[in-house]
Amino acid sequence: MSTLWHGRFAGGAAEDLLDFTVSLPYDRRLAEDDLACSRAHVRGLARSKILSEEEASTVLAALDQAGAELADGTFAFEPTDEDIHTAIERRVTAIAGPAGAKLHTGRSRNDQVATDLRLWTKRALTDVAQRVLALQQVLLDRAHEAGDAYLPGYTHLQRAQPVLLSHHLLAHGWALARDVDRIVDCRRRLDVSPLGAGALAGSSLPLEPDLTASELGFSGAFDNSLDAVSDRDFVAEALFALGLLGVHLSRLGEETVLWTTDEFGFARLDDAYATGSSMLPQKKNPDIAELARGKAGRLIGHLTGVLATLKGLPLSYNRDLQEDKEPLFDAVDQLSRALTAVAGMYASMTFDVERMQAAADSPYAAAVDLAETLVDRGMPFRDAHALVGALVRDSLERRVALAELVEAHPALGADGAALLAPGSAVTRRTTPGGAGPEPVARQLRRFERRVELDVERVG
């Protein structure tokens, strides 16, 4: 079997070696980027007079033909095609003849694959960010629809204070906004072309990395050839950004699982976004939410796996780096599907506002309002906290309505009891960023503007 490196070896490669080292089954998705990289390289060789104009035209036409064959499924792969780079070069050489054999001049698969993967990752991260923005828009729309609906806010999964439903939905939206920030920032840092770094030390040929970088849409070219071919920081960073995004989707999923139980009853899933049971006829299962929660572990594993691979590598390129692609490809694939499914689930979900509000109207949820009223009247907060805590304990132990005890207390009276009325406590949150009507109205406008700006940033 002939390989790109067969000249150095007296015999052919063992089948076991090829079976173990082959990456074509998964790196063929880099074909579009490899073709773009090769076209830029050919034009650079022509500018440097390494290829004649006629040779460059012949090779570029062969690249176009190979690309068309890959697109329509007629490209015939061969057993010696270790990866997509080898396959395309073999086919180009078969089409273009001697001119095609010059395609790899001044280039190594080391700088080639690093360039391809950066091109792919830039595009993939943009697509993921656009899907995040679509989910944010769903949350924004649902927040507008929610109006003055409210529900219990929780700490330690215990009811704490009532919050507007719109405030709760936007909490998820702001977390996703940070995910967009990280993705955009990661995309900015990876926007460097390694093409021209060669195997590790550049080339003696008059190549122009800055020009090929510009032609490929990168913001610049590498500064150090050793770093250029060995750097996979961008993969690890992308996997962190994607992993944390997955964690945020997991939190959305966990909440949906809870809210759609009979015990909570805060939401109902649309039939199109739920599944049934193979045995139990009555079941309606939140599979999207559960899988969004479950995929987070997979995404975290991808990040830790790549970091473990990178931590022991000397400069520069090592074949271990082949292990960067499958985790990244899978993370993008899983999140792309998850984001679309979760957006559909949230867009079609029905909120049971009456059930939410009934759960939030417990008088105990307004305990802090009683304490703050006492603070307004001059009492130190710790004393107020202790006083109200004692009233709550007394109410629970004696099974006497809290409002009755509050009204009878000389420091609180009827004004204090009025704070326990259903729907009263949620209106009292007035500080910026808080859960009451006025700050949430301002927050809605800020979040809407943030999404608009991020749409422009993502492109």
N, C-alpha and C positions, 0 to 999 in steps of 0.2 A: 504494500500500500504506500502510495506517495504522499508525503506530508510537506508542509511549508519548510520543514527543517531537515529533510531527508538527506541532504548532501553531506552532513557531518557524520552520518551513521552508515556502517557497512551493511546492516540488515534492516528489515522493515520493523515497524512497531508491533508489539504483541497485541493481540485482540483484547486481552485483559486490561492493558494500559489504556487503550482507546475507550473501552467501555467505562472505565473509571473516571477518565479525565474529560470526557465529552461534555460540552455545555450547550450544544445546539438545541436540544429539546426545549430549553427555556430561554436562551439568549437570542433565539430567532426573532423575538419581539423587538429586538434592537435594529432590525433590518432597515427601517426607514432612516434611522439615525446614522447607521453605518454607510448607507448610500450617500447621505448628505455630507458626512465626513469625508468620504472618498472623492466626491465631486470637488469639494473645497481643496483637498490635497492635490488633485490632478491639476486644477487651475493654478495652484501655487507652483507646481512643478513646471507648468508652462511659462509662468511669469519668470521663473528662474532659468529658463532655457534648458532645463533638464529633459523636458519633453518638447518636441516640436509642436507647432499648432496643429498639424495634421494628426500627429499621434494623440494629442490631448482630445481632439474632436472624436477620434476613433474610440478612445477609452470612455469618454463621457457618453457616447452613444451606446456603448456596451453596458455601462452602468444603468442607463435608462431602460435598456432591454431587460436586464436582470431584474430591475425594479418592477417592470410590468409583469414579468413572469412570477415574481413573488406575490404580486397583488392579485393576479388571476388564478393562482394555484398551480401553474404549469411548471414552476421551477423544480427541477429534478435534483434532489439532494443525493449525495453519495456517501458511502461508508467512511471515507477519509475526511469528510467535513466535520472537523472537531467542533467548530463554532460557526456563527453566522459570518464572521469576517473571512474565514477560510473558504466557506461556501461561495460567497460573493466574488472573492478574488479568483477562485477557480473558474467560475462561470464567465467572468469578464475576460479572463485570459483565453478561454475557449472561443469566445465570440470575437475578440479583438486581435488575437494572435500575438506576435512579438510585442506590440505596443501594450497589450494588456499585462504582459509580464513585467512591465515597468511600473505598474500601479503602486507597488509596495516600496518603491524607492524612497529612502530617507524616512521611512516610517516603520514602527514596530507595532505588534498587536498590543503592546503595553500602553503606548500613548493613544492608540486607536480605540481600545475598549474604554479607557478612561474618558475619552472625548464622547464616545457614543453614550455612555451611561450618564454623563452630565447632561447631554442634550435630552435624553429620555426623562431624566428626573426633573428637569426644568418644566417640561411639558406636563408630566404627571402631577407634579405639585400644583401647577396652575389649575388643572382639572379638579383635583381634590378641593382646593380652596374655593372654586366656583360652586362645588356641591355643598360645602360648608355654608356659603353665603345663601344658597337656596334654602337650607334648613333654617338659617337665621331669619330669613324672610317669612317662613312659615310661623316661627315663634312670634315674630313681630305682628303678623296678621292676627294670630290667635290672641295676642295681648291686647290689640285694639278691640277685638270682638268681646273680650272678657268684661269690659266696662268696669262697673263697681263690684263685681263678684269677688268674694274673698274666701279664704280657707285657712286652716291652722298652719302656721309656720312651725317647724320642728327643730329641736336640738336633741341629740341623743335618741332620735326617733320618738320623743315625747312631745306632746303638744306644748308649745311655748307661747307664741303670740299670734294673733290673726294678721294675715298679710293679704294684700290684693293679689288675685290670681295673675294679673298682668305683671306684677312685680316678681312673682315666682317664675313665670315663663321667661322674663327678661334676664333673670339670674343665669339661666342656661345660655341665653343669647350672648351675654358678656363673656362667659367662659369660652364660647366658640369664637368670639372676636379675638381673644388672645391666641387661639389656635391659628387663626388667619394671620395674625402678626408673626407668629413663629414660622409659619410656612413661607410667607413673603420674605422674611429675614433670611431663612435658610436658602431660598432661591437666589437671593442677592449674593450670598457668599459662595455658592457653587458656580456662579456665572463666570467661570474662568476656563479658558481652553487649554488642555494639555497637548494639543496636536503640535508636533514639532519637537517634543521632548525625546522622541525615539524610544529606544529600549530603556535608557536611563540617563544618557549624557548628551543628548542632542545629536547633531550630525555635522559632518564636514562639508556637506552640500549647502548651497546658498538658499536655505529655506527662510520663509518669512512668517513666523508664527503669529505675529500681530495681524497680518492681513487675513490669514485663514480664520483667525478668531473672529474678526469683524464680519467676514463673509458668513460664518456660521451663527451669527447673532449673539456671540458672547461679548461681554463688556470689556474683556481684556484677555491677554495670554499669560501663561505661567511665568514666574520669576525664577524658579529653580527646577531643573529637569528631574532631579531625584525625587523631589517632593511631588512633582506633577504626576508621575506614573504610580506613585505609592499612596497618594492621598485618597483616603476614603472617609475623611471626616464628614463630607457632605452626605454620605450614605447613613452614617451613624446619627448625624444631626436630623436628617429627614426622618429616620425611624423614631427618634425621640419625639419630634413634632407630631408624627402620625400616631405614635403610641399614646401620647397624652390626649390627643384628639379621641382616640379609642376609649380612653378612660372616661372622658366627658360623655361620650355616647353610652358607655356602660352605666353611668350615673342616671342618665335619662331613661335607660332601659329598666334599671332597678326601680326607679320611681313609677314607671308605667306598670310594672308587674304589681307593685303594691297598690296603686290607685285603682286598678281594675279588678282587684279582689272584692268579694262580697263584704269582707271585713271593713275595707276602706270605702269602696263604692263611689269614689270621686270621679271616675271616668269609665266610659264604655268604648271598646274598640269597634271600628267598622268591620263588617263581615269580611271585606276584601283584604283586611290587614290582620286577620286572626286565623287560627287553625282550629280543627276539632280533634277529638280523641278517637283512636281506632276502636276503643272499647266503651267509653262512657258517653252516651248520646248527648248529655246536657252540657258538655264542656265547650268552652271558648277560650283558647289558649293564646297568650301573648308571645308567640314564637319570635317575632322580630325583636321585641324588647329583650327576650332572654338571650338570643344570639348576639345582639349588640353587646350585652353584658359579658357573654362568654368569649367573644372574639378578643376582648381586651387582653386576656392572658396570653393569647397567641401573639398579639402585637408586642407586648412587653418582652416575650421570649425572643422575638426577632431582634429587638434592640440589644438585649444582653448577649445573644449569640454572636452578633457582629462585633460588639465591643470585645468579647472574649477572643475572637479571631484576630482582631487588630492588635491587641495589647502585647503580643509576643513577637511581632514581625520586625526584622531588621530592614533597613533601607536596601534596595528600593522595592522593585516589584517582586512578589512571591506568588506562587500559584494559589496559595490560600485565599487570595483576593477574589478568586472565582466564586467564593462563598458569599459575596456581597449581593448578588443579583436576586436569587430566589427569595430571601427575606423581604427585600425592598419591593419586588414585583408583587409578592403576596400581600404585603401590607397595603399597597395601593389598591389592589383588586378588592380586598376585603372591605376596606373603608369606603371605596367608591360605591359598592353595593349597599353597605350599611347606611351611608348617609342618605341615599335615595330612598331606601325602605323606611328609615326612621322619619324622614320628612313626610312621606306619604301617610305613615301611621299617625303623626301628630296633626296633619292637615285634616284628616278624616275622623279624628277622635271626638267623641261627645263628652263634654264635662257635665257632671251632675252638680250644678251650682247649689241647689237646695241642700244636698247632702254635705257638700263642702262647708257651707255657711252654718249648718246646724252643728257640725263638729267644731267650728271655730267660735261658736257663741257661748261656750262654757264660761261662766263668770270668772273662773280661776284664771282664764287667759288674760284677764284685765288686771291681774294683781299688781303688775308693775305700774299701771296707770294710777292705782290707788297710792302706791308708794311715792310716785312722782308728784301727785297732788299734795301730799304731805310735805314734800320737799319745797314745793312752791309756797307753802304756808310757813316755811322757816325751819322745819324739822330736819336734822341731819339724815342723810340717806340711810346709813346703817340702822339708825333708830326706826326710820320708816319701814325699812325692809323687815326688821324684826317684828314690828307691830302688825303689819299685813300678814306676815308668815304665821303669826300666832292666830290671827282671825281665820286663815285658811285651815289651819290644823283643827281649830275649834269647830269649824263648819263640817269638816270631814268626820271628826270623831263623834260629834253629837248629832250629825245628820240634820243640821239646821242650814237653811239657805244662806249663802254668803251675803247676799244683798240685805237680808234681815239683820245680820250681825254688823254689817258696815253702817247701815242706817242708824243703828242703836249706839254706835260708838261716837263719843263726843268730838273726836278729832276728825271725823269724816262726815257723818250725817247723811241727809238726803242727797246732797251734791255728790258725795262719794258713791252712794248706791246707784245714782244715775249713770255712772261710768260703766256699770256692769250690764247695761241694757244691750240687747243683741245689736251688733253692727256699730256700736259706739267706739270700741277700742281701736278698730282699724283706721278710723278717721283721725285719730290723735297723733299718728306718726307724721311729723312735719319737717324733720331735719332733712337736709339734702341727701339724696340717695336712699331715703327711707321708704317704708312700705305703704304710706298713706296716699290719698288721692292727689294732693298737690305735688309732692316730689315725684310720684310716679308719672304724672302728666308731663313733667319736665324731662324725666328720664326717657319716656317714649320718644320724645322729639330728638333727644341726643342719640339714642340708639338708632333711630331711623336715619339720621345723618351719618352715623358711623358706618352703617351698612352701605349707604350710597358712596361714601368715600372709599370703602374697601373694594367695592365693585370696580372702581377706577384703578385702585392700586393693583389689584389682581390681574386685570386686563382680560 
